[in-house]
Amino acid sequence: MRVAPDSAVLIRTGFARFWREDPAHSMGKGPGPGPEAARYPAERGCGATGSDTANYEVLKFPLLSVHVSLLYETGIPIM
C-alpha cells in the first residue's frame, strides 16, 4: 500500500461482522495492527487512521503500544 502525506489509512479486518453475533467477544478481542504496522503510515505522514474494530489494535493490557505510538508520539488520530 502507498500512503500519501495527510491521507487517511483505514484498515478493514472483516471482524465487524461479529459485532451483532457476539458483541462481548468483539469488544474484548480482535485483530488489528501491531507496532510495526502502525509505524508504516506514521513514517509516511498519514493524517489519520481507523479500523472496523472497536479496539483498533490487538489488545495487550496494560500496554496499548499502537495507541501510544500513533496518538502520543506522532499525533495521528485514531477513528
Z-matrix of the N, CA and C atoms (Angstrom, degrees):
N
C 1 1.430
C 2 1.513 1 108.06
N 3 1.312 2 116.25 1 146.58
C 4 1.454 3 121.64 2 174.74
C 5 1.513 4 108.77 3 -108.25
N 6 1.304 5 115.43 4 136.69
C 7 1.458 6 121.26 5 179.88
C 8 1.518 7 108.20 6 -118.40
N 9 1.320 8 116.10 7 118.53
C 10 1.464 9 121.45 8 177.18
C 11 1.531 10 108.53 9 -88.30
N 12 1.337 11 117.42 10 150.95
C 13 1.463 12 119.76 11 177.14
C 14 1.531 13 111.18 12 -54.18
N 15 1.314 14 115.28 13 139.39
C 16 1.467 15 124.91 14 178.64
C 17 1.529 16 114.16 15 67.41
N 18 1.313 17 118.28 16 11.46
C 19 1.467 18 120.15 17 177.10
C 20 1.528 19 109.89 18 -82.27
N 21 1.320 20 116.20 19 162.90
C 22 1.460 21 122.18 20 174.54
C 23 1.519 22 108.32 21 -99.31
N 24 1.301 23 116.24 22 131.73
C 25 1.458 24 122.10 23 178.37
C 26 1.522 25 107.47 24 -106.87
N 27 1.333 26 116.26 25 114.71
C 28 1.466 27 122.12 26 -179.63
C 29 1.523 28 109.29 27 -110.21
N 30 1.313 29 115.54 28 131.59
C 31 1.460 30 121.43 29 -177.18
C 32 1.517 31 109.04 30 -108.03
N 33 1.327 32 115.95 31 122.04
C 34 1.460 33 120.77 32 176.80
C 35 1.517 34 108.41 33 -105.61
N 36 1.322 35 115.70 34 112.83
C 37 1.460 36 120.77 35 -179.41
C 38 1.521 37 112.01 36 -96.23
N 39 1.330 38 116.96 37 -21.95
C 40 1.458 39 121.00 38 -174.32
C 41 1.520 40 112.57 39 84.91
N 42 1.326 41 116.37 40 -1.73
C 43 1.463 42 120.97 41 -176.71
C 44 1.527 43 112.48 42 -73.09
N 45 1.310 44 118.88 43 -18.11
C 46 1.467 45 122.28 44 -177.84
C 47 1.528 46 112.28 45 -60.29
N 48 1.310 47 117.94 46 -23.59
C 49 1.471 48 119.92 47 -179.48
C 50 1.521 49 112.04 48 -62.83
N 51 1.335 50 117.68 49 -19.99
C 52 1.462 51 121.23 50 179.92
C 53 1.524 52 113.01 51 -83.59
N 54 1.320 53 118.67 52 -11.81
C 55 1.463 54 121.20 53 -177.02
C 56 1.521 55 111.71 54 -57.49
N 57 1.314 56 117.36 55 -44.88
C 58 1.469 57 120.37 56 -178.76
C 59 1.520 58 111.95 57 -77.26
N 60 1.326 59 116.79 58 -34.59
C 61 1.451 60 120.83 59 -177.23
C 62 1.528 61 112.54 60 -73.69
N 63 1.332 62 116.97 61 -41.58
C 64 1.459 63 121.60 62 -174.18
C 65 1.525 64 109.61 63 -151.22
N 66 1.353 65 117.65 64 76.44
C 67 1.466 66 121.03 65 -175.50
C 68 1.529 67 113.92 66 -57.68
N 69 1.320 68 117.98 67 -38.45
C 70 1.467 69 119.98 68 -179.29
C 71 1.521 70 110.80 69 -63.01
N 72 1.317 71 115.89 70 -40.31
C 73 1.467 72 120.75 71 178.82
C 74 1.524 73 110.89 72 -64.33
N 75 1.314 74 116.72 73 -44.84
C 76 1.467 75 119.68 74 -175.18
C 77 1.518 76 112.37 75 -73.07
N 78 1.324 77 119.14 76 -22.22
C 79 1.463 78 120.35 77 178.05
C 80 1.526 79 111.88 78 -81.95
N 81 1.304 80 117.37 79 -27.08
C 82 1.456 81 119.94 80 -175.87
C 83 1.508 82 114.80 81 -98.26
N 84 1.309 83 116.87 82 -13.69
C 85 1.461 84 120.89 83 -176.56
C 86 1.511 85 108.47 84 -140.69
N 87 1.290 86 115.64 85 170.88
C 88 1.448 87 118.67 86 174.82
C 89 1.503 88 113.32 87 152.99
N 90 1.301 89 115.66 88 158.88
C 91 1.451 90 120.82 89 177.77
C 92 1.523 91 110.20 90 -79.96
N 93 1.277 92 115.90 91 168.68
C 94 1.456 93 120.59 92 176.49
C 95 1.511 94 110.45 93 167.92
N 96 1.326 95 116.43 94 176.35
C 97 1.451 96 119.77 95 -178.29
C 98 1.532 97 111.65 96 -74.53
N 99 1.312 98 115.29 97 147.92
C 100 1.453 99 121.62 98 171.56
C 101 1.517 100 109.29 99 -94.84
N 102 1.318 101 117.21 100 -176.97
C 103 1.468 102 120.88 101 -177.82
C 104 1.526 103 113.87 102 -57.23
N 105 1.329 104 117.35 103 -39.85
C 106 1.460 105 120.38 104 -179.45
C 107 1.525 106 111.59 105 -64.85
N 108 1.324 107 115.99 106 -41.97
C 109 1.471 108 120.18 107 179.70
C 110 1.523 109 111.20 108 -68.38
N 111 1.311 110 118.06 109 -31.60
C 112 1.465 111 121.36 110 178.70
C 113 1.520 112 111.59 111 -70.74
N 114 1.323 113 116.68 112 -31.08
C 115 1.473 114 119.98 113 -179.85
C 116 1.524 115 112.15 114 -67.20
N 117 1.322 116 117.53 115 -33.09
C 118 1.470 117 120.65 116 -176.32
C 119 1.533 118 112.23 117 -57.23
N 120 1.341 119 120.17 118 -57.69
C 121 1.471 120 118.33 119 178.97
C 122 1.531 121 112.89 120 -67.46
N 123 1.338 122 116.62 121 -32.26
C 124 1.469 123 119.60 122 179.79
C 125 1.527 124 111.03 123 -63.08
N 126 1.311 125 116.88 124 -42.32
C 127 1.463 126 121.11 125 179.99
C 128 1.520 127 112.74 126 -68.16
N 129 1.316 128 117.03 127 -18.80
C 130 1.463 129 121.26 128 -179.25
C 131 1.525 130 113.18 129 -101.17
N 132 1.335 131 117.08 130 7.97
C 133 1.454 132 120.60 131 173.89
C 134 1.509 133 115.75 132 85.12
N 135 1.323 134 117.75 133 22.77
C 136 1.463 135 122.41 134 177.42
C 137 1.528 136 110.15 135 -49.64
N 138 1.327 137 116.93 136 139.83
C 139 1.456 138 121.05 137 179.81
C 140 1.505 139 114.19 138 -90.70
N 141 1.334 140 117.74 139 -27.56
C 142 1.466 141 123.28 140 -179.87
C 143 1.524 142 107.81 141 -164.11
N 144 1.308 143 115.71 142 159.90
C 145 1.454 144 120.31 143 177.32
C 146 1.528 145 109.44 144 -143.69
N 147 1.312 146 116.29 145 158.10
C 148 1.455 147 121.06 146 -179.77
C 149 1.512 148 110.86 147 -159.91
N 150 1.305 149 115.76 148 171.10
C 151 1.455 150 121.35 149 -176.96
C 152 1.515 151 110.24 150 -149.16
N 153 1.325 152 116.06 151 165.87
C 154 1.457 153 121.17 152 176.69
C 155 1.528 154 111.32 153 -92.39
N 156 1.331 155 117.18 154 20.47
C 157 1.461 156 121.29 155 175.33
C 158 1.528 157 108.92 156 -115.30
N 159 1.306 158 116.45 157 155.26
C 160 1.466 159 120.93 158 179.40
C 161 1.525 160 111.20 159 -69.60
N 162 1.309 161 116.87 160 -29.20
C 163 1.458 162 121.43 161 -173.01
C 164 1.523 163 113.96 162 -94.80
N 165 1.300 164 118.51 163 -18.72
C 166 1.460 165 127.16 164 -173.52
C 167 1.521 166 111.04 165 70.14
N 168 1.314 167 118.49 166 -60.22
C 169 1.458 168 120.58 167 -179.21
C 170 1.520 169 110.41 168 -106.20
N 171 1.315 170 117.36 169 167.65
C 172 1.454 171 121.58 170 172.78
C 173 1.520 172 106.87 171 -67.13
N 174 1.329 173 116.62 172 126.92
C 175 1.464 174 120.25 173 -176.26
C 176 1.521 175 111.32 174 -75.73
N 177 1.321 176 114.64 175 128.16
C 178 1.461 177 121.76 176 175.08
C 179 1.517 178 107.07 177 -138.74
N 180 1.341 179 115.84 178 76.21
C 181 1.456 180 119.76 179 -178.35
C 182 1.514 181 109.72 180 -64.89
N 183 1.323 182 119.56 181 147.37
C 184 1.452 183 126.12 182 5.85
C 185 1.526 184 113.74 183 -86.99
N 186 1.311 185 118.32 184 -2.54
C 187 1.459 186 120.48 185 -177.35
C 188 1.519 187 111.85 186 -93.59
N 189 1.287 188 116.71 187 134.05
C 190 1.460 189 123.19 188 171.03
C 191 1.518 190 105.51 189 -117.02
N 192 1.331 191 116.13 190 73.39
C 193 1.458 192 121.49 191 -170.30
C 194 1.518 193 113.65 192 -60.31
N 195 1.328 194 118.59 193 -34.61
C 196 1.462 195 120.37 194 179.10
C 197 1.528 196 109.80 195 -70.03
N 198 1.321 197 117.33 196 -41.52
C 199 1.463 198 120.25 197 176.81
C 200 1.531 199 110.67 198 -60.01
N 201 1.323 200 116.51 199 -45.46
C 202 1.467 201 120.84 200 179.41
C 203 1.522 202 110.16 201 -61.49
N 204 1.318 203 116.43 202 -45.88
C 205 1.462 204 120.73 203 -178.89
C 206 1.520 205 111.78 204 -62.26
N 207 1.318 206 116.91 205 -49.72
C 208 1.468 207 120.04 206 -175.63
C 209 1.526 208 112.59 207 -75.25
N 210 1.317 209 117.61 208 -52.14
C 211 1.464 210 121.06 209 -174.60
C 212 1.529 211 112.73 210 -74.80
N 213 1.308 212 116.58 211 -52.67
C 214 1.458 213 120.68 212 -172.58
C 215 1.529 214 112.58 213 -80.75
N 216 1.316 215 116.70 214 -49.27
C 217 1.467 216 119.87 215 -172.90
C 218 1.525 217 113.28 216 -79.34
N 219 1.338 218 118.16 217 -35.74
C 220 1.474 219 119.68 218 -176.15
C 221 1.521 220 113.29 219 -114.73
N 222 1.329 221 118.91 220 -11.51
C 223 1.448 222 121.32 221 179.53
C 224 1.518 223 115.16 222 73.90
N 225 1.341 224 116.64 223 18.35
C 226 1.468 225 121.33 224 -179.94
C 227 1.530 226 109.22 225 -85.69
N 228 1.327 227 118.76 226 119.17
C 229 1.473 228 120.50 227 179.62
C 230 1.524 229 112.32 228 -70.67
N 231 1.316 230 114.93 229 148.45
C 232 1.468 231 122.44 230 176.45
C 233 1.523 232 107.50 231 -108.76
N 234 1.336 233 115.75 232 127.79
C 235 1.476 234 120.41 233 -179.49
C 236 1.518 235 109.19 234 -103.87
